[in-house]
């Protein structure tokens, strides 16, 4: 069976919630080794294919994000609607999670006195910097998790979020620029521009694996995001084939005997496999969508929960860490979705009022300038 990707994208009935849920859970699983043992060297995949389940999960997030954000941008009524939707998706739940880390986790586990902790500038640097994402991430709070196997880091998972926000800005700028350039240069269409960027960045990403040239981390995430964008823009050219998927999965398994060969095949085949899984399997599997989207909550709460367990249960085993942290994190992610994320996402249409306010401010500014002149 093979259908064009475009035949699926018009519907909201898909498996993205499940794919992201599994990816977030794999991040939790992968971090359990480092946070219980102090080192991630025991993570099952590290010695075999040279990467971890957490690495694969982050790759999944950025590929799907590139796809869905491109779809959102091109489907939005205007740029204000696009950015308002992004803000509502990222920041309300994130800010609550940061407040939870600072005033619940931090105050409970700090080795400093409560007054020292609350008066330390680092406490508020952590709060403000991680709540905005504009200037990177702060990982430590004063005196918190000083004696855990993986010391000091309160929420190491947040490192990807500034990259995510940067990708939104780069994509929006690139799409807007491509629209303007294509008026004069026909070849510089949106599709061709993003395709060129994706091919170039993926080539650099693969080359970096063998001979590092640029920042490996940022190049990897950039290439994955824009490959996801290409899959949306070329959806009328891409067939989601069961035969190809059944060919690629064993090929990945066989190639794992050599880390370099696996890396190349993995980099080229992962996007296709992700979108096949996201759209083609149907039936009972789609019932997962009824529960909600818990992936973001799992991602932003798992690390501090695991560090809290490591601090509370010295010498905790990896299996206990995985089971206990998943149970607690899943509960927090449910609360995050139902009490925060879902409610704020219902406010997407309020961008109309924001647009009106922005236009009002612009009008007032122009009138003031005209009056001064």
C-alpha positions, 0 to 999 in steps of 0.5 A: 500500500502506498498513498501520497502524504498529502492525502493524510495531512488535511485530517487531524486524525493521526498518530502524532500524539502517540509518536510524541508520547513515545519520544518523551517517554524514551527521553525519560528512559534514557535519562534514567541511566545517567540520573541513577548511575551518574553516567549515561554510558550504561544506556543500552544503545550507546555502545552499539550504535553510538547514540541513545534512545534520548538522542533518537527521541529528540530527533523525532521531536525536531522532525515532527516539529518542522513538519507541523510548524510549517503546516501551521505557518502556511495555514495561519490567517496571519503572522500574529495568529501563528506566533500567538499559537506558538506562545500558547503551546510553549510558555504557559506550561513551561512557566508553571514547570519552572515555578514548580522547580524553583519553589517546590523542588528547589526549596525542598532539596536545597542544602542552603537555608530557605532565606539564602536560597530565596535571596540568591540571585541564581534562583531568579536567574534560573526562573527568568532565563528558563521562562523566556528561553531567549538567552539559553538555559540555566541548569542549576539552582543554589544548593539543589541536587548537590549530592545526586549521582548527576550533580546540580542539574535541575532540568537538563531536558530544557536545553532543546527548547531555545533551539526549538524557538530559534527554529520557529523564527528561522523558518518564519523568516525563511518562508517570508523571504522566499515568498518575496524573492520568488516574485522575481526569481521563479526558481526560488519558490518556498518549496525549492528554498526549503528543499535546498536548505534541508539538503545542504544542512543534512549533508553538513550534518552527515559530514560532521559525523565523520569530520566535525566542521560546525557545531554538531548539536545545532547543525543536527537539530537544524537539519532535522527541523528543515527535513520535517519542513520539506516533508510537508512542502513536498507532501504531494510528491512523497508516498508513504509506502508500507513496502518501503517501511518494511524494507527500511526497518530491517535495513536499520537493524542490519546496519547497526553492526557498523556505527558509521553505516547506521548513522547514514542510513538512520539520518536518511530513513528516520523522517520517512519512518516517522511520518509513516507511523504518524499517518498510516496505522489506523483503527484502535491505535487512534483511540490514544488521541482521546486521552490528550497530548501528554508529551510536553508535560512528560518532557518538561517534568521528567528530569526534575522528578528523576533528580528528586527520586535520586536525592530521596532514594540514594543508590536507586536502581535504574529499573526503579528509577524508570518505573517510579519516575514515569508514574510520577511524571505521567501524573504531572503531565496529565495535570499539565495538559488538562489544567494548563495546556488544553485551556490555554490552547483554547485561547488561540482565537484571541489573536484577533484582539492582539492584532487589533491592539498592535494595529491600534498602537501602530496607529497611535505611534504614526499619529504622534509622529505626524503631530510632531512633524 
